[in-house]
């Protein structure tokens, strides 16, 4: 009531309290209705480019989405929203990131933005970019609001570019760049700590290149790479280092007996002849294997290289496991 309306009639204390409570209740209902109308407007609002709007009321985690947000999450427009149900659609790593960023933003009253991976009810994987702001009342967080955007196509393009930068264009195996990153930081690349390193050189490849030409040589490398990838399908990485040199990273645990058997299988598999332009061509393989110990990454490479050197010195077309009699050369190569 305004001051210009004059003094209120005198009421008994009990009636005065009832009146005040009734007025306060009416104001609260009006404010709640206004907020409900404002938040409900999201269902009719959208931004260009498939960008959806969203709102989350913090006191009860009530969600309000525009149509595009429903579409991005693969839910029917206007369907009932439950935050726990929505959170179940996030991949574990993305959900963990969301919870950390949300908690920090609310404690610091800061906006945030992040990309996350979700799985729609139809089983489709999508990448979602979320931008969030905070509405406060008397300095207290009241509501989160922002936008959803499907960035799956952008993420796919970036992933394709990343893969192409890490792939050998001739064989399709990982290239030296990818090998050096994974070998140096196996956990960062998604693999287990390296259990063993296998180095392979093709024996007789130069003769094929010199006699039958580079087309035959390229065909030889492609065939050898495909066979090596099949034989080592359980490896963390199979890479072409350059020329006729290949490398394989084996995860822990790396059992010596299994490594010797794998080395023998590589020699046998790469030694089988292959047909090209009416010719039957054959290469061999020298294989050096070193198990990871307490040494450094360069030390592991040097030991595998020493084992490879020993395999070549023993007549080629064989596999040697470090500590099985491999003589360590004074100037072993480095992983570059």
N, C-alpha and C positions, 0 to 999 in steps of 0.2 A: 504494500500500500504506500502511496506517495505522501509526502508531508503536506502537500496542498489540499489533501482531502480532509484535513482537520483531524482533531483527536478522535480516537475510536471511542465508542460508547463504553462506559464502564461495565465490565462483566465480572462475575464472580471468578475467583482464581481457577476453579475447575473448568468452567466453560472457556476461559481465556486460553488455557493450555490446549484444550481440544481444538479450538479454532486455529491456534498456531500450528499444531501438528497436521491439521487438515490442509492448511495452506502449503506447508513444506512438502507434504505428500503429493499435492497437485503439481508443484514445481518440479519435483523429481520425476513424476510420470511424464510431464511435458518434455523435460530434457531427454529422458530415455526414448520417447517417441521420436524426437528430432534426430537423435543419434542413430536410431534404427532406420529412419528414412534416409539419412545421409549415407550410412553404410550399405543399405539395401540398393542404393543407386548404382553400386559397382556392377550388379548383375546386368544392367543395361548399358554399361560403359566399356569401351575398349579403345586401345591405341592402335595406330596404323602398324603394319608389318607383323601382325599376329601377336603383338605384345598384350599380355593380360594384366589386369589390375587385381590386387589382393589386399586384404586387411585382416588383422588378427587382434581381437580385443583381449587384452592380457588377463583381465580378472576372471574370465571363464574360458579363454582360448577359443572363443567363437570365431569362425572364419567367414569371410565374405569375399567372393570371387566374381570377376567379370567372366563373360563367356569364353574368351580366349584362354583364360587360365584353366577352365574345365577341359577345353580341347587339348591343351598341352599335356595335362595329366591323364588324358584318355578317359575322362569321366563324362557322363551325360550332363549337358548343361542344365543347371537348376537343381541337380540332385543334392541330397542331404550331405553336408560336409562335416567331417570329424577329423580333428587334427591327428589323433593317434592313427587313424586309417591312412591319412595322407603320408605320415612319417614312415609307415611300413613300406611305401613305394620307393624310398631312398635306399641306394646301396649303402652298405655298412660304413665305408670310409666317408661317403658324402654326408651321411647322417651324423657321424662324429664331428665332422667339420662344421656342419650347420649348428649343432648344439654349442660348440666352443665359441663360434662367432656371435651367435645370438646372446649367449651369456655375457660376453665381453661388451657387446654393444649396449645392452640394457644397463650394465653396471657403470659404463662410461658415458652413456647417452650419446653414442656415436652411430652414424649411419654405416651400413656395410653392404658389400657386394661379393658374391661368390658363384662359382659354377659347380654343379652337382649332377650326378648320374642317377636317374630314376628308372624304374621298370613299371610300365603301365599295367592296368588290370588285364590287358590283352597280351602281355608278355613282351611288348616292344621296349627296347632300351632307348632312352632319350637323354640328351644333355640339356640341362636347364640353367639359365642364368637368372639369378634372383638379385634384385636390388631392394634394399629395405631402409626406411626411415622410421623415426620414433616420434610419436605424438605424446607430449607430456601434459600433465595437469598439476599445477602447483609444484613443479619440479619432479613429479613422480611419473614414470612411464605408464601410459594408459593404453596405447595401441601401437602396433607395428603395421606399417603399410608400405606398399611399393609395387614392383612390377615383376612379372614372370616372362621369360622369353625363351623359346625353343632355339637352341644354338647347336643342335645335333649336326647340321650340315657343315657349320664352321669347324666344329671339333673334328669331324671326319676328314675335312680337307687338310687341317693341320696335321692330323695323324698320318695321312697319306704322304704329305711332304716330309714328315719326320722319318717314315719308313723308307722312302726313296733315298733320303740322305744316308741311311744306314745300310742300304742294300748294294751288293755287287751287281752291276747291271747285266753282266754276262751270265752268271750262274744263279742269281736270285738268293744266294746265301747272304748272311751278314758280311759287311765289309770290314776293313781294318779299323776304321773309325769306331764302329760298333763294338768290335772285339776289344779295343783298348779301353773303352768306357766300361764295358761289362767286366773285363778282367781286372780293372783297377778298382771298381766299386760294384761288386756283384749284388749286394743287397739293395743299392739304389736303383739298379736296373730290374729289380723284381725277381732275381734269381737267388738261390741259396749260396752261402759262402762256398767258394770254389774248393772242390775236393781233389781235383786232378786236372792237369793240362795235357792235352795230346797235340803234338805237332806232326803234320804229314807232308811229305814231299813226294810228288809223282816221279817215278823212275821211268826214263825212256820218253818223257814228254817232248823234250827238245828234238829228238830224232823225228818224231811224228810231225812236228812243226816244220822242221827243215826239209823233210822229204815230201810230205803231202800238202804242205801249205797251212796258212793260218786258219782257213775255214775248217780243215780237219782238226787243227789244234783246238779251236774254240769248241767244236763238237765234243772233243775228248774231255775238256774241262767241264762242260755242261753235264756230260754223262757221269763223270767222276763225282761231281758235286751232288747230283741227285742220289747216287748210290750211298755216298757218305752221309747225307741227311737221313736216309732211310735206316742205315745201320745205327746211327747215333740219335735216334728219335727221342731218347730219354735225356739227352744232354741239355744243359742250360743254353748253350750256344754252339752253332756250327758256322764257321766263318772261312772266307777266302782272304788270306792276308795279302795276296798279290802273286802274279805269275802262276806257278803250279804249287804254291804253298797254302796249306789249309791248317786250321786250328779248331780244337773242340774243347769246350769247358764242361767238365763233369762235376755235378753237385756232390756234396757230402751225403752219406759216407762213401768213400771211394775204396772199395775192397781190392787188394792187390790181385787176387785170383780173378776177379771179374774184369779188372783192367787188362790183364794179360789176355784173357779170352776176347775182350773187345778189340784189342790191338790185332790179334790174329784174324778176327772177322773182317776188320778193315783191310788188311793185306790181301785176304782172299777175295773180298768183294770188289776191290778196285783193280785186282789183277785179272778179272774175267775180261775176255776180249769183247769188243763191240763193233757193230757193223756201221760203216759210213761210206756212202757213194760206191757201193759194190766191193768195198775193202773190209777186211777184218783186222782191226787195229787193237793193239794191246799195250797197256802201260803197267808198271808195277807201283808199289808204294813202300816207302821207308817211313816207319812210325816211331816217334820218341814220346815216352810217357813219363810224367813226374807227378807223384802225389804231393799234395800241399802239406807242408810241415810248419815249423815255427819261423820259416824264413819270410822274406818280403816278396812282393809280387815280381820284381825283377829277378829275385833269386829262384823262384819257381820257374820262370821262363828260361833262365839259364840252365837249370837242371833238365828241363824237357828238351832244350836245344842240344845239350850234351848227349842225351839219350838218342836223339835223332842222328847226331853225328856218329854215334856208335853203331846204329843200325846201318848206316851207309857204309861204314868201314868194314862191317861184317859181311858184306856182299849184297846189300840192298834187299828189297822185297821181304823185309822182316820187321818185327816190332820189338823194341827194347824198353823195358821199364827201368827207370832210374834206380840205382842200387843193385841192379841185376848184372853188374859188370860194365856199366857205361863209364868210359873215361871222360872226365870233364876237360874240355879244351881250355887252354889258357885264355883265349879271347872269344868267349861265347857271345852270340848275338844278343841284342837287347830287344824288348818288345816294341821299340820305336816311340 
